[in-house]
């Protein structure tokens, strides 16, 4: 039986493969600061994309995207600010996406929050 971290790692690997197949370049994974963590940071065209990955075996307990609460969104945004500042990306466009995995189905929700 897998623990949640192992399930999360598998889901993130699936998300990375999915993104690469869509033409994204992966910049970083599990970027952590004291204020929070970003699962995947990627680049697509001129955008930097901060991506939260959520997995559920099924929807009995709701859709994975529902787990990205306002509090979680704020943590991701605050962490993204550190990344933007550290890398001097103040003039770069960016977005916050969610990759939802239910079983083997992947849904990429672009601009999930701002």
C-alpha positions as CSV (number, residue, x, y, z in Angstrom):
1,X,0.0,0.0,0.0
2,X,1.4,3.4,-1.0
3,X,1.5,6.4,1.3
4,X,0.3,9.8,0.2
5,X,3.8,11.1,-0.7
6,X,4.4,8.1,-2.9
7,X,1.0,8.6,-4.6
8,X,1.8,12.3,-5.0
9,X,5.2,11.5,-6.6
10,X,3.6,9.2,-9.1
11,X,0.9,11.8,-9.9
12,X,3.5,14.5,-10.4
13,X,5.5,12.2,-12.7
14,X,2.4,11.6,-14.8
15,X,1.7,15.4,-14.9
16,X,5.3,16.1,-16.0
17,X,5.0,13.6,-18.8
18,X,1.7,15.1,-19.8
19,X,3.1,18.7,-19.8
20,X,6.2,17.7,-21.8
21,X,3.9,16.0,-24.4
22,X,2.0,19.4,-24.6
23,X,5.3,21.3,-25.4
24,X,6.1,22.6,-21.9
25,X,9.6,22.7,-20.6
26,X,10.0,21.7,-16.9
27,X,12.0,24.2,-15.0
28,X,11.6,22.9,-11.4
29,X,9.7,20.4,-9.3
30,X,8.8,20.6,-5.7
31,X,10.1,24.2,-5.3
32,X,9.9,24.9,-1.6
33,X,10.1,28.0,0.5
34,X,9.1,28.7,4.1
35,X,5.7,30.0,2.9
36,X,4.8,26.9,0.7
37,X,5.6,24.6,-2.2
38,X,4.9,24.6,-5.9
39,X,4.7,21.1,-7.4
40,X,5.8,22.0,-10.9
41,X,7.3,25.2,-12.5
42,X,7.2,25.0,-16.3
43,X,7.6,27.3,-19.3
44,X,5.4,27.4,-22.3
45,X,6.1,30.0,-25.0
46,X,6.7,33.2,-23.1
47,X,4.8,32.1,-19.9
48,X,6.1,30.7,-16.7
49,X,3.5,28.4,-15.3
50,X,3.1,27.5,-11.6
51,X,1.3,24.2,-11.4
52,X,-0.4,22.4,-8.5
53,X,-1.0,18.6,-9.1
54,X,-3.9,17.0,-7.4
55,X,-4.8,13.3,-7.5
56,X,-7.8,11.1,-6.5
57,X,-8.4,7.5,-7.2
58,X,-12.1,8.4,-7.9
59,X,-14.4,11.3,-7.1
60,X,-16.1,9.8,-4.1
61,X,-14.6,12.5,-1.9
62,X,-14.9,15.2,-4.6
63,X,-12.9,16.4,-7.5
64,X,-9.1,16.9,-6.9
65,X,-9.4,20.6,-8.0
66,X,-11.6,21.2,-5.0
67,X,-8.6,20.6,-2.8
68,X,-6.9,23.7,-4.1
69,X,-8.5,26.0,-1.5
70,X,-8.1,29.7,-1.3
71,X,-5.6,29.2,1.5
72,X,-3.6,26.8,-0.8
73,X,-3.8,29.2,-3.7
74,X,-2.4,32.0,-1.5
75,X,0.5,29.8,-0.4
76,X,1.3,29.0,-4.0
77,X,1.1,32.7,-5.0
78,X,3.4,33.7,-2.1
79,X,5.9,30.9,-3.1
80,X,5.7,32.0,-6.7
81,X,6.7,35.5,-5.7
82,X,9.9,34.2,-4.2
83,X,10.7,32.3,-7.4
84,X,9.9,35.4,-9.5
85,X,12.1,37.6,-7.4
86,X,15.0,35.1,-7.1
87,X,15.1,34.7,-10.9
88,X,14.5,38.3,-11.7
89,X,11.4,37.5,-13.8
90,X,9.4,40.7,-13.0
91,X,8.6,41.3,-16.7
92,X,7.6,37.8,-17.5
93,X,3.9,36.6,-17.9
94,X,2.9,33.8,-15.7
95,X,-0.2,31.7,-14.8
96,X,-1.4,29.4,-12.1
97,X,-2.6,26.0,-13.3
98,X,-4.0,22.9,-11.8
99,X,-3.5,19.4,-13.1
100,X,-6.2,17.1,-11.9
101,X,-5.7,13.4,-12.1
102,X,-8.6,11.1,-11.4
103,X,-7.5,7.5,-11.8
104,X,-5.7,7.5,-15.2
105,X,-7.5,10.6,-16.6
106,X,-5.7,13.9,-16.6
107,X,-7.3,17.3,-16.9
108,X,-5.1,20.5,-17.3
109,X,-7.0,23.5,-15.9
110,X,-5.1,26.5,-17.3
111,X,-5.4,29.8,-15.4
112,X,-7.1,28.0,-12.6
113,X,-6.7,31.0,-10.3
114,X,-5.0,34.4,-10.3
